[in-house]
């Protein structure tokens, strides 16, 4: 989840990321800001929410089909590039890079 004005832009990740990782992520609907503090089960047995990192981020590039952010947290200090795939419409490519400071 990345704070985007009054909402949280949200992606489902298949695993806890590490610098150097690259994988497919699923774009979910935007969530309310109160979800920043939530960890636990998802209704109807659909899974579990776990916080990957908590901290600050800076948007380096943003368009409808691409986000590049710099994460600064205790567990992840890196750049993340999210790129929309052509199909399905909720598929995104997610890459975690060593941060260029």
C-alpha positions, 0 to 999 in steps of 0.5 A: 500500500502506498499513500496516494492522497486520500487513499492507499494504492494497493498491490498484492505481492506473492511473497515478502520482497527483498532487494533484487527481487522481481515478480508479478503483483496484482493491483487491488482496489484503492483502500481507505487510509485506516487500512495502514494500521491493519494486519490480519485475516481478509474476510471470507477466508481470502488470505492474510494481510501482512505489513511488508515495510513501514516507513517513508516513501518518495515518488520518483515517477508516476503515470497511469501505467508505472510507479517508481518509488524510493522506500525508506524503512527498517526492513527495506531501503530500495527503489521499487518499480511497478509497471502495468502489464498489458493483460490481465488489467490488474497484473503489474510487474514489480522490481526491487532495486538497490537504492541509488542514494 
